[in-house]
Each structure stands twice: as C-alpha cells, then as structure tokens.
C-alpha cells in the first residue's frame, strides 16, 4: 500500500519532470542526428526482398547486441582499472575509475561462475530466442518505417515511453518483491548482491517477459512509433539500465555533471541490491517517494 509523502512527493515530481524532459530532449536529438540517418542507410543498403519486418528485427538486434556486449566489455575494463588503482592513490593509473566505483564488501563481488552463467544465458536469449520472438511479434508491435515523424512528435513519443516504462517497472518490480513471487522468480536477479553490467538482464524468463520486456515495449506498440524512434528509445533504455547496474557512479564526471549520465540511479539501484528492498523504480523515483519506499 502506498503512503503519500506530502511535500516530498511534490519536490520529487518537479525533479522527475526535469529529468524526463532532459532525457527525452537528448534522445530526440540522438534520433535526428544518428538513428534516423542510420535507419535510412540500412533500408537503402538492404536487399529489396527484406521488408519492414526484417529491418525491425535487424535494427533491434544490432542496437541490443552492440550495447549489451560492448557495454559489458567497457565495464570490465573499468573494473580492471579500478582494481589496479587500489592502493595507488588518486593519481594512479585508473584512479578515476576507482573513485567512481561504488563500495563493495567481499560478499557483494560476483563469482566468475555467476558472471559466466549470466553471459551464457544472455547469449542464448539474444542470439536464438529474441530474433524469433521479434519476427513473430512484429505484426502486433506495429513499428512503422513508412515516414519520418516531426521532432515534436518524436519528443512526445520518447517522453511517453519513458513515463510508461517507469510506471510499469515500478509496479511489476514491487510485485516481484512479494514473498510468493520473489522466491519463485525474482530471486534469480538478486543472485548479484552487488550489481555489474551483465546483471541488468539476468532474470527468470517470466520476469524478463513481464518485468523487463513489457514495460519497454508497451508504449511504443500503443503509439505505433517509427522505427528510428523505437531504436532510439531502446538504446536510451538499455544504456540507462546497464549504467545503473554497472557498479559505478559517474556523477562527478563531466557528462554526469551535465545530467547526461545516471550516477544517482546507479547508487539508487545498487542500494536496492544490497538491502533487497526499497528503491523499486527505474529511471524516475517519483513512485518510490509517493509510496514511501525511497531509500536515500
């Protein structure tokens, strides 16, 4: 049950509105400058027998795999740099990575077997199951590749996708922490006591469907967004969740100070994995504040 927090909820609403507008604006710029031209080039280079369905599947897989495996590789390099810098002081090689690294107790460090298992499960899901699922659901999903939307429409679509995802993720995540569903489903994700990048998609298949895929897919499907807008939203959501699971807080970096990274979200979600309760939201914390589950 939610217990409203009064003035705290109003302050959170204003802060979250700013985060939403800033994120949607940056994503709109990325759609115009990167994803729309890339989709146009992909469509022009693709053989004539590949229609919109194939472009949707191919584009989605390219974005997902590049960000997942590329992001994990980058996070691993940062982990090694931070480990090498321990004891060397702030001027040592990799010192900035060590300063950004969230504190870890030995019990929070994932074993190599757990990380390898998560990577194997991800490889099976990404390379075998997802192409088939994307191909089959294209008709119901309704992503368009017939025209380019004006930028105000793109901005509204991306903001709506973020708001819908945050709402649905909070509700599903809160439900997954009930004792019945936690022991049967969500406990798989919490095998990672301290988050790392691959933990973002390490989950029971039922949780993947209802807690991860549905919140991301529902708004684009209902809005019938264009293919460039869908790929932009997917990249935005993936980059955010990988960073929030990375175990690093980049708030003190130049991009972090500009509000273009998710250092607060990384600390927010890392604490959730540490104590296994509270901080159930994703990109916006308004629902946690409203319901009294926000842990600072």
C-alpha positions as CSV (number, residue, x, y, z in Angstrom):
1,X,0.0,0.0,0.0
2,X,1.2,3.5,-0.8
3,X,1.6,6.1,1.9
4,X,1.9,9.6,0.2
5,X,4.9,11.7,1.4
6,X,3.3,15.1,1.0
7,X,5.8,17.9,0.2
8,X,8.5,15.2,-0.6
9,X,6.3,13.9,-3.4
10,X,5.8,17.4,-4.9
11,X,9.5,18.0,-4.8
12,X,10.2,14.6,-6.4
13,X,7.5,15.3,-9.1
14,X,9.2,18.5,-10.1
15,X,12.7,16.9,-10.1
16,X,11.4,13.9,-12.1
17,X,9.7,16.1,-14.6
18,X,13.0,17.9,-15.3
19,X,14.8,14.5,-15.7
20,X,12.1,13.3,-18.1
21,X,12.2,16.4,-20.3
22,X,16.0,16.5,-20.3
23,X,16.2,12.8,-21.2
24,X,13.6,12.9,-23.9
25,X,15.2,16.0,-25.4
26,X,18.6,14.4,-25.6
27,X,17.1,11.2,-27.1
28,X,15.2,13.3,-29.7
29,X,18.5,14.9,-30.7
30,X,20.0,11.4,-31.0
31,X,17.1,10.2,-33.1
32,X,17.5,13.1,-35.5
33,X,21.3,13.0,-35.8
34,X,22.0,9.3,-35.5
35,X,19.2,6.8,-35.6
36,X,17.1,8.3,-38.4
37,X,20.0,8.6,-40.8
38,X,21.2,5.1,-39.7
39,X,17.8,3.5,-40.4
40,X,17.7,5.3,-43.8
41,X,21.1,3.9,-44.7
42,X,20.2,0.5,-43.5
43,X,17.0,0.5,-45.5
44,X,18.9,1.7,-48.6
45,X,21.6,-0.9,-48.3
46,X,19.2,-3.9,-47.5
47,X,18.2,-6.1,-50.4
48,X,14.8,-5.4,-51.9
49,X,13.3,-8.6,-50.6
50,X,13.9,-7.5,-47.0
51,X,10.8,-5.6,-45.8
52,X,9.9,-3.6,-42.7
53,X,9.7,-6.8,-40.6
54,X,13.3,-7.7,-41.4
55,X,14.5,-4.2,-40.9
56,X,12.8,-4.1,-37.5
57,X,14.4,-7.4,-36.4
58,X,17.8,-6.5,-37.7
59,X,17.9,-3.0,-36.3
60,X,16.7,-4.1,-32.9
61,X,19.3,-6.9,-32.7
62,X,22.1,-4.6,-33.8
63,X,21.3,-2.0,-31.1
64,X,20.8,-4.6,-28.4
65,X,23.9,-6.7,-29.1
66,X,26.2,-3.7,-29.7
67,X,25.2,-2.1,-26.4
68,X,25.0,-5.2,-24.3
69,X,28.3,-6.8,-25.3
70,X,30.1,-3.5,-25.9
71,X,28.8,-2.1,-22.6
72,X,29.9,-5.2,-20.7
73,X,33.3,-5.1,-22.3
74,X,33.7,-1.4,-21.3
75,X,32.5,-2.2,-17.8
76,X,35.0,-5.0,-17.5
77,X,37.8,-2.7,-18.5
78,X,36.7,-0.2,-15.8
79,X,36.6,-2.9,-13.2
80,X,40.1,-3.9,-14.0
81,X,41.3,-0.3,-14.0
82,X,39.6,0.3,-10.6
83,X,41.1,-2.9,-9.2
84,X,44.6,-2.0,-10.4
85,X,44.3,1.5,-9.0
86,X,43.5,0.3,-5.4
87,X,46.3,1.5,-3.1
88,X,47.9,3.8,-5.8
89,X,46.1,6.9,-4.7
90,X,44.0,9.3,-6.9
91,X,46.9,9.9,-9.4
92,X,47.5,6.3,-10.1
93,X,46.5,4.7,-13.4
94,X,42.8,4.1,-13.4
95,X,42.4,6.3,-10.3
96,X,39.3,8.0,-11.7
97,X,37.6,4.6,-12.2
98,X,38.5,3.7,-8.6
99,X,36.9,6.9,-7.4
100,X,33.7,6.2,-9.4
101,X,33.5,2.6,-8.2
102,X,30.7,2.0,-5.7
103,X,32.0,0.4,-2.4
104,X,31.9,-3.4,-2.3
105,X,32.2,-5.9,0.5
106,X,33.7,-9.2,-0.4
107,X,30.3,-10.9,-0.3
108,X,29.0,-8.4,-2.9
109,X,31.6,-9.3,-5.5
110,X,30.0,-11.8,-8.0
111,X,31.9,-15.0,-8.7
112,X,33.3,-15.7,-12.1
113,X,31.0,-18.6,-12.4
114,X,27.9,-16.4,-11.8
115,X,29.1,-13.9,-14.4
116,X,29.9,-16.6,-16.9
117,X,26.5,-18.2,-16.4
118,X,24.8,-14.8,-16.9
119,X,26.7,-14.3,-20.1
120,X,25.8,-17.8,-21.4
121,X,22.1,-17.2,-20.6
122,X,22.3,-13.8,-22.4
123,X,23.9,-15.2,-25.5
124,X,21.2,-17.9,-25.8
125,X,18.4,-15.4,-25.3
126,X,19.9,-12.7,-27.6
127,X,21.1,-14.8,-30.4
128,X,18.5,-17.6,-30.5
129,X,15.2,-16.6,-28.8
130,X,15.0,-12.9,-29.5
131,X,15.2,-13.0,-33.3
132,X,12.3,-15.5,-33.4
133,X,10.3,-13.5,-30.9
134,X,10.8,-10.2,-32.7
135,X,9.9,-11.7,-36.1
136,X,6.7,-13.2,-34.7
137,X,5.6,-10.1,-32.8
138,X,6.2,-7.6,-35.5
139,X,2.6,-7.5,-36.7
140,X,1.2,-6.8,-33.2
141,X,4.0,-4.4,-32.3
142,X,3.3,-2.1,-35.2
143,X,6.6,-0.2,-35.5
144,X,6.4,2.0,-38.7
145,X,9.1,2.6,-41.3
146,X,6.9,4.4,-43.8
147,X,7.7,8.0,-42.9
148,X,9.7,10.3,-40.6
149,X,7.9,11.9,-37.7
150,X,8.4,15.6,-36.9
151,X,10.6,16.3,-34.0
152,X,7.8,17.4,-31.6
153,X,6.1,14.0,-32.2
154,X,9.4,12.2,-31.6
155,X,9.9,14.1,-28.3
156,X,6.4,13.3,-27.1
157,X,6.7,9.6,-28.1
158,X,10.0,9.3,-26.3
159,X,8.8,11.0,-23.1
160,X,5.7,8.8,-23.1
161,X,7.8,5.7,-23.5
162,X,10.0,6.7,-20.5
163,X,7.0,7.6,-18.3
164,X,5.1,4.4,-19.2
165,X,8.2,2.2,-18.6
166,X,8.9,3.8,-15.2
167,X,5.3,3.3,-14.1
168,X,5.1,-0.3,-15.3
169,X,8.5,-1.2,-14.0
170,X,7.8,0.1,-10.5
171,X,4.5,-1.8,-10.3
172,X,6.0,-5.1,-11.6
173,X,9.1,-4.8,-9.5
174,X,7.2,-4.1,-6.4
175,X,5.0,-7.1,-7.1
176,X,8.1,-9.3,-7.7
177,X,9.3,-8.4,-4.2
178,X,6.2,-10.1,-2.6
179,X,7.3,-13.3,-0.9
180,X,5.4,-15.5,-3.3
181,X,7.0,-14.1,-6.5
182,X,10.4,-13.3,-5.1
183,X,11.2,-16.9,-4.2
184,X,9.9,-18.2,-7.4
185,X,11.0,-15.6,-9.9
186,X,12.9,-12.5,-8.7
187,X,15.5,-14.3,-6.6
188,X,17.4,-15.1,-9.8
189,X,18.1,-11.5,-10.5
190,X,19.2,-10.9,-6.9
191,X,21.9,-13.6,-7.2
192,X,24.0,-10.5,-7.8
193,X,24.4,-8.9,-4.4
194,X,26.4,-6.1,-5.9
195,X,25.4,-5.1,-9.4
196,X,27.6,-5.5,-12.5
197,X,26.6,-4.7,-16.1
198,X,25.6,-8.2,-17.0
199,X,23.2,-8.3,-14.0
200,X,20.8,-6.0,-15.9
201,X,19.3,-8.8,-17.9
202,X,20.0,-11.7,-15.6
203,X,16.5,-12.8,-14.6
204,X,13.9,-15.6,-14.7
205,X,12.3,-15.9,-18.1
206,X,8.9,-15.0,-16.7
207,X,10.3,-11.9,-15.1
208,X,12.1,-11.0,-18.3
209,X,8.8,-11.0,-20.1
210,X,6.6,-9.2,-17.6
211,X,9.1,-7.1,-15.7
212,X,11.6,-6.1,-18.4
213,X,10.1,-6.6,-21.9
214,X,6.5,-5.5,-21.3
215,X,7.3,-2.1,-19.7
216,X,9.7,-1.3,-22.5
217,X,7.5,-2.5,-25.4
218,X,4.0,-1.4,-24.4
219,X,4.1,2.3,-25.1
220,X,5.9,2.0,-28.5
221,X,3.4,-0.6,-29.5
222,X,0.4,1.5,-28.5
223,X,1.8,4.7,-30.0
224,X,2.8,2.9,-33.3
225,X,6.2,4.7,-33.2
226,X,8.5,4.9,-36.2
227,X,11.5,2.5,-36.4
228,X,14.1,5.3,-35.7
229,X,12.1,6.3,-32.6
230,X,11.9,2.7,-31.4
231,X,15.6,2.1,-31.8
232,X,16.3,5.4,-30.1
233,X,14.1,4.5,-27.1
234,X,15.6,1.0,-27.0
235,X,19.2,2.4,-26.9
236,X,18.2,5.0,-24.2
237,X,16.6,2.4,-22.0
238,X,19.5,-0.1,-22.4
239,X,22.2,2.4,-21.8
240,X,20.5,3.6,-18.6
241,X,19.9,0.1,-17.2
242,X,23.4,-1.1,-18.0
243,X,24.9,2.0,-16.3
244,X,22.6,1.6,-13.3
245,X,23.8,-2.0,-12.9
246,X,27.4,-1.2,-13.6
247,X,28.6,-0.7,-10.0
248,X,30.0,2.8,-11.0
249,X,28.7,6.2,-10.1
250,X,29.7,8.7,-12.8
251,X,28.1,11.7,-11.2
252,X,31.4,13.5,-10.8
253,X,32.4,13.2,-14.4
254,X,31.8,16.0,-17.0
255,X,28.9,14.2,-18.6
256,X,27.5,13.3,-15.1
257,X,27.6,17.0,-14.0
258,X,25.6,17.9,-17.2
259,X,22.9,15.3,-16.2
260,X,23.6,13.1,-19.2
261,X,24.5,10.0,-17.1
262,X,22.8,8.1,-14.4
263,X,25.1,8.1,-11.4
264,X,22.2,8.8,-8.9
265,X,20.3,5.8,-10.5
266,X,23.4,3.6,-10.1
267,X,23.6,4.3,-6.3
268,X,19.9,4.1,-6.0
269,X,19.6,0.6,-7.6
270,X,22.9,-0.6,-6.1
271,X,21.4,0.0,-2.6
272,X,18.4,-2.0,-3.6
273,X,20.6,-5.0,-4.4
274,X,22.5,-4.5,-1.1
275,X,19.4,-4.5,1.2
276,X,17.0,-6.3,-1.1
277,X,14.1,-3.9,-0.5
278,X,13.1,-0.3,-1.3
279,X,14.1,1.8,-4.4
280,X,11.9,-0.3,-6.7
281,X,11.7,2.3,-9.6
282,X,13.9,2.7,-12.6
283,X,14.6,6.0,-14.3
284,X,12.3,8.1,-12.1
285,X,12.0,7.8,-8.3
286,X,8.6,9.5,-8.0
287,X,6.6,6.3,-7.3
288,X,9.1,5.3,-4.6
289,X,8.8,8.7,-3.0
290,X,5.0,8.6,-3.3
291,X,4.8,5.1,-1.8
292,X,7.3,5.6,1.0
293,X,9.8,3.1,-0.5
294,X,12.5,5.5,-1.5
295,X,15.7,4.8,0.5
296,X,18.4,7.6,0.4
